[in-house]
Amino acid sequence: MRLPLVVWALTRTALLLCVFGVVTLRGPDVTSDVSVIYQNWAETLRAGTFPQADVTWQYPPGAALPVLAPGLLPFLSYPAAFFVLVCAADAVVLGLLLRPSRARAGAWTWIAGVPLLGPTVYARYDLLVTALAVGALLAAARRPRLAGALVGLGALVKVWPALLLTGYRAGRSARRLWLAAGATAAGAAALLTLALPHGWDFLFAQRDRGLEVESVGALVFHVARHFGWSGHVSLHYGSMEFLGPGVGVVATASLLTTLAAFGWLLLWRTRAVRWGPSTPADAAFAAVLLFTVTSRVISPQYLVWLTGLAAACLALGSARQRTPARLVLAATAVTVLEFPLFFDAVVASTPGGIALLVLRNGLLLAAAGLACAELWRSTVPRSRDGGQGRATALTGIMPTGS
């Protein structure tokens, strides 16, 4: 028990030194989102309304909670309080993963994966959401109502935790979990909507988005720039995006692959008959991987979602998701290279920047494919002819150039 705690303390001290500015890294200042954007949002929320006419506010109403949370530590500046709260959430996740009933591989995945992402992981609120998701997956077996409440709250903060509902086998326990998730999300949404106006404006904030430069689909235009493509990269909707000819087509293709991925998940649900202790976590891991690789946006902090879900899978004893988990850790290590260390090369579409994206996105695609294939094999019985059922159906939904 002592060694994990020591390694966690050393790596998190390094992260805190980075976000507090004692140690600086190459590339853009990753803490500006907290000191500028989050802090301005908090002031707007305290004034009694959600941000209006602010295209960078692209989150459901529950996002107000982590943005306002630094106010719980009034003796610290807003950025300092935010970093302390994120570190505390990091420690809570470790504590959950280190419980005696958990496989130790889950804790080590979390201990290693978080610092691999670099200081960005402490300068975004995604770790707080990941803590809710991990807590829900680990609590579901014995306390389904608590798990459901955590899922509902997480979904209201950043949507993606709703995917955790994918993998629970129908029955009394699952009904309790689903009802608790729905009731928590609906109740909290109603309270926030009554307390602060314009909470749902985020639904219209992304209609004109382009294609974020780190996404899988963006690789098309990184290469096309070397062959005379007339578009450009610009700060758009709070991130660096490709804008120009053909971007809308690729963005639409990305959306279609996302719909196809969810179609595969629905097919899996109709065919799955075997459930083990780790199946809900395995399904959540596969679902979020699919969402990530088919999205128009892959922000660096998405990797902390995947790290947390991978850790939950392994903590619950999943043997089949070990290789996808390792691929996610490798992708996380590459991500810190492309952002923030060499983000200028990525934005400029240099050969080195493109190589980093190909490697990182290739690792994520491989992880998604393997995670889904292993989920299928572990839950869907073999067909009568001895085949693996329809596990190969996954091939048809993975994006190639979209």
QUIBELMO-V425567 format. One record per run of one state. SS is the DSSP state (A for helix, B for strand, O for the rest). FROM is the first residue (numbers start at 1). TO is the last residue. If there is no record, write none. Layout:
ss=SS from=FROM to=TO
ss=SS from=FROM to=TO
This chain:
ss=O from=1 to=1
ss=A from=2 to=19
ss=O from=20 to=31
ss=A from=32 to=46
ss=O from=47 to=48
ss=B from=49 to=49
ss=O from=50 to=62
ss=A from=63 to=72
ss=O from=73 to=77
ss=A from=78 to=97
ss=O from=98 to=103
ss=A from=104 to=116
ss=O from=117 to=117
ss=A from=118 to=122
ss=O from=123 to=125
ss=A from=126 to=139
ss=O from=140 to=143
ss=A from=144 to=158
ss=O from=159 to=159
ss=A from=160 to=167
ss=O from=168 to=171
ss=A from=172 to=195
ss=O from=196 to=196
ss=B from=197 to=197
ss=O from=198 to=200
ss=A from=201 to=204
ss=O from=205 to=210
ss=B from=211 to=212
ss=O from=213 to=218
ss=A from=219 to=227
ss=O from=228 to=231
ss=B from=232 to=236
ss=O from=237 to=238
ss=B from=239 to=243
ss=O from=244 to=246
ss=A from=247 to=271
ss=O from=272 to=278
ss=A from=279 to=294
ss=O from=295 to=301
ss=A from=302 to=315
ss=O from=316 to=321
ss=A from=322 to=341
ss=O from=342 to=342
ss=A from=343 to=347
ss=O from=348 to=350
ss=A from=351 to=379
ss=O from=380 to=390
ss=A from=391 to=397
ss=O from=398 to=402
